[in-house]
Amino acid sequence: MKPAWQLQTAFANGPARLLIVVMDDRIEIDPQICNGRPIVRGTRITVQTVMEFLGAGDSVEDVLDEYPSLTREDVLACMAWASRLMGNHYEVAALV
């Protein structure tokens, strides 16, 4: 079984190291694209954008109509990314 997360490294125009994180070959984080926000691979469409449409009540089909370059699997990958992110443990501490 292929791991869900892959780390890839590349060199871009010099010695600076570029780290690219890929989830299921669909979601990518690249510091050189959209300020390092998670995007649908091969696009400049952020996971946040897709999730905002869904959160506003739009259907997957509505998102696909708005962004014809996306596939249903891309939208589902955005939802999986958000689910994994929210699966982390967070604490709220009082500021003193």
C-alpha positions as CSV (number, residue, x, y, z in Angstrom):
1,M,0.0,0.0,0.0
2,K,1.3,3.4,-1.0
3,P,1.8,5.9,1.9
4,A,-0.7,8.8,1.9
5,W,2.1,11.4,2.5
6,Q,5.3,11.7,0.5
7,L,8.1,14.2,1.0
8,Q,9.9,15.3,-2.1
9,T,12.9,17.5,-2.3
10,A,14.2,19.5,-5.3
11,F,16.6,22.3,-6.0
12,A,15.4,25.5,-7.6
13,N,17.8,28.0,-9.1
14,G,20.6,27.5,-6.6
15,P,21.5,25.9,-3.3
16,A,18.2,26.8,-1.6
17,R,16.3,23.6,-0.7
18,L,12.7,23.4,-1.7
19,L,10.5,21.0,0.3
20,I,7.3,19.8,-1.4
21,V,4.8,17.7,0.6
22,V,2.3,15.7,-1.4
23,M,-0.8,13.8,-0.2
24,D,-2.2,11.1,-2.4
25,D,-0.6,12.7,-5.5
26,R,-3.3,15.4,-5.4
27,I,-2.6,17.9,-2.6
28,E,0.7,19.7,-2.6
29,I,2.5,22.2,-0.4
30,D,5.2,24.1,-2.3
31,P,6.7,27.3,-0.7
32,Q,7.0,28.7,-4.2
33,I,3.3,28.4,-5.0
34,C,0.5,30.4,-3.3
35,N,2.8,31.2,-0.4
36,G,3.1,27.6,0.7
37,R,-0.6,27.0,1.1
38,P,-1.9,23.5,0.3
39,I,-3.1,23.4,-3.3
40,V,-4.6,20.9,-5.7
41,R,-1.5,19.7,-7.6
42,G,-0.9,21.3,-11.0
43,T,-3.2,24.2,-10.2
44,R,-3.1,27.4,-8.1
45,I,-6.4,26.4,-6.4
46,T,-6.0,26.2,-2.7
47,V,-7.6,23.6,-0.4
48,Q,-8.9,26.5,1.6
49,T,-10.8,27.9,-1.5
50,V,-12.4,24.5,-2.1
51,M,-13.4,24.1,1.5
52,E,-14.8,27.6,1.7
53,F,-17.1,26.7,-1.2
54,L,-18.2,23.5,0.5
55,G,-18.6,25.2,3.8
56,A,-20.9,27.9,2.3
57,G,-23.2,25.1,1.2
58,D,-22.1,24.6,-2.4
59,S,-22.1,21.0,-3.6
60,V,-19.2,19.1,-5.1
61,E,-20.8,19.6,-8.5
62,D,-21.0,23.4,-7.8
63,V,-17.3,23.5,-7.1
64,L,-16.6,21.5,-10.3
65,D,-18.7,23.9,-12.3
66,E,-16.8,26.9,-10.9
67,Y,-13.4,25.2,-11.4
68,P,-13.6,22.9,-14.4
69,S,-9.9,22.0,-14.1
70,L,-10.7,20.1,-10.9
71,T,-12.0,16.5,-10.7
72,R,-14.3,15.0,-8.1
73,E,-11.3,13.2,-6.7
74,D,-9.5,16.5,-6.3
75,V,-12.4,17.9,-4.2
76,L,-12.5,14.7,-2.1
77,A,-8.8,15.0,-1.6
78,C,-9.3,18.5,-0.2
79,M,-11.9,17.2,2.2
80,A,-9.5,14.4,3.3
81,W,-6.7,17.0,3.8
82,A,-9.0,19.1,6.0
83,S,-10.1,16.0,7.9
84,R,-6.5,15.0,8.6
85,L,-5.6,18.5,9.7
86,M,-8.5,18.6,12.1
87,G,-7.5,15.2,13.5
88,N,-4.6,16.9,15.2
89,H,-4.8,17.7,18.9
90,Y,-5.2,21.4,19.8
91,E,-5.2,23.1,23.2
92,V,-6.7,26.4,24.0
93,A,-4.8,28.2,26.8
94,A,-5.8,31.3,28.7
95,L,-3.6,34.3,28.1
96,V,-2.4,35.8,31.3
